Amino acid sequence: MDVKDTIAAIATPLGEGGISIVRVSGSRAVEIAQKISSLELQTIMPRSMTLGYVVSRGKKIDQVLWVIMPGPKSYTGEDVVEIHCHGGSMVTELVLEAIINQGARLAEPGEFSKRAFLNGKIDLAQAESIIDVIRARTDTSLRVAFRALEGELSNIITKNREQLLNILATIEASIDYPVDVEEPDQNKLQKQLQAMINDLEVLINSYQKGKSLKDGYLIAIVGRPNVGKSSLLNQLAKEEKAIVTDVPGTTRDVVEVEINIGGVAVVIADTAGLRKTEDPVESLGVDKTKAYLQKAELCLWVLDSSEPLTEEDRNIAALLKGKKVLVLLNKQDKPAKVFAEDIYKLGLESMVLPLSLTSGTGLNLFLVELEKQIGFSAKETAEEVIITRVRHKQALEKTKDALLQALDNIALVPVDLLAVDLRQAYLALGEITGHTVKEDIIERIFEEFCLGK
């Protein structure tokens, strides 16, 4: 990737719409755009829209709005030109083609944002949050991503890096000038390191919540055939998403539905009934169910309370041990033959709720409990600084380990050896903001972006 090139791309989704935007960035952006503009671009007011035409080979292609954003006060930090043309695949592609023909090259995915990072307009954590803003699935996940984009995560990382840098500078000075500079006070240093560790632990512990907000909180509905799993899915989705019949084994594949529960994107998976079967298709569905059961953050185990527990039920209970489970005793409109006490004897640490999907009995209580089981309030979460990426979690854990090592060694080793652990912590924190990250990781991050961003 040559950052000296002038790049261009369509910055809006292809298809019919009111407006499409072609974005150009680089040292020759204005020069290249001038060759297809009916205006004198150098004379128009920066960062304001001016009506004109795109002209190619002596013919007007479209009437457009021209916007000039001179660097460094632009998204990329370079000179940027935006051409706001009519929305439509053909006209947008013709405008882009005209720009390319005059000397720009087609941008790679995420190249505009990468240039913003390389030019110091954003750090790597902010760049990653741009993707999260674009892909936000609920208002809560959008708010969390936007807080990161505004630099709130970066501020915490930067604060701790600066503290580490100051400590390292004092240690280095005390080694080089022992007469003039004293070694750091051990008690003060212990308090500083412990405060940093506490900061990092809050962020590390927020990861599971952040992952659920970004990727969706996965709930698997499990149980043997014909107990009401598909009816439960339809009830939660508020529409007929799964076929419901009296024939056992109707659901042979996983049916997923995404719903919003308290501001959290929740993926509900209706799985095939767990039982022994000779049917090869149903058998594949059962295997898939077991895979979903392992990766689900919460399992809803649906039982037919009008029938005694079966061997299949006991096998399911064995599979659910160690998982977060909410047990639903469905079909309460019929005489009960299985009770909460029977479930507790199976050794599961779970709440048991009576329910009738036919009459609606217990449904409101179940929905309240379901929100509790998800485990966090969207309102509170929107105001927290949360990490959503495993890369950040790994870097924070590496930092924490180095700081704990330094904390253990404060009274045991010379300060020059202590500096080794502190320097490791400093470098690990820099991986999050991009100050010490490897080039191949940077490339991989920006490959996630779409063209034009």
C-alpha positions, 0 to 999 in steps of 0.5 A: 500500500503506497500512502503517497498515492491518491486513492478513490472509492465509493463511500456509500452502498451501491444501489438506488438512493437519493445520493451517492458519495465518491471520496478522493484522498491524497496529495493530488486529490484536488488536482485530479478532481479538477480535471473532471470538474466544471468548477475552479475547485481551488476557489470554492470555500473549504468544507462547504457544498458547491453545485457543479458538474462532473465532466468527462471527455467533454460531456456532463456525466452528472450534476453534483455537489463538490466538497473540498476538505484540505488536510490536515483538517480532514478524516484522513489528514490529507486533502480530501475531495467528496463528490455527492452525485445522484444515487444509482449504480451506473452514475456512481460508477461513471464518476468513480471511473472518471476519477480513476482515469485521471490518475487516482487508484482504487482504494483498498478496503479500509484504506481511508481509515488506515491513512487516518491512523497513520497520519495520527487522526485516530489510534488503532482502538478508535479505528476498530470502533469505527467498524463497531459503530457501522455494525452496531445491532442495538442502540446500546452497542452503538453507544458503547462503540461510539464512546470508544470512537470518541477515545474513552478507551484510548484515554484509559490506556494512554493514562496508564502508559504515561504513568508507566513511562514516568516510572521507567524514566525515574528508574533509568535516571536513578541508574544513570545518576544515582547521586542526583536521582533517588530510586522510586519509593517502594510503597508509592510504587506498589500503590501505583501498580495496584491502581493500574492493575485495578483499572485493567481488571475492570476492562478485562472483566467487561470483555464478555459483556462487550463481546455479547453486545458486538456479536449478539448474546447467543441463547440455545433452546434445547430439549427433546422433540415435541416439548414446545421449543419452536413455539417458544421461539415463535413467541419470542420472535412474535412471528412464525419463524419455526414450523410447529406440529405434533410430529416429533422431529419437525425441526431438523436444523437450527433456526436462528432469530435475532431479537432486542432484549433490553437493548442487547442483540440476542440471537435465539437458536431453536435447535433440533430435538435431542434424542437417538434417531436412525434418520440421517438428516435428523441425526445431523440436526442433533449433532448441530444442536450439541455444538450450539449447546456448547457455545451458547451463553444461556440454554433454555431447556424446555420440558413437557411437564405433562410427561414424566422425565425420560431417559432422554431428559436425563441425558440432556441434563448431563449435557447441560451440567456446568452451563448457564441454564434456565429450565422451563416446565412447559404445558402447564395447562395440562396435569403436571407429572414433573415438578421443580424438585425433580429438576433440582435432583438432576444436579443443575444449578438453574432456575425452574419456571412453570410455563404454558405457551398455549395459554400464556401462563408464566410468560411474563415472569419468564421474560423478566427472568430472561432479561435478568439471566442475560446479566447486564442492564443496557442503560448502565452498559451504555455509560461504561467503557467496555472492550469488545475485541479479544485482541484488546483483552489479550493485550490487557491480560499481558499487561496485567501479568507483567505488572503483577510480576513487577509488584511481586518483585519490588522488594526482591530485585534491583530496579533495573530488573524491575524495569524489564517487567514494567517495559513489557507492560508498557509495550503490551498497552501500546498494542491496543492503541497501535503504538507498538503493534506489528504491521501485519496486525494493522493490515489484518484490522483494516481488511475488516473495513468496507471499501470507501471507509 
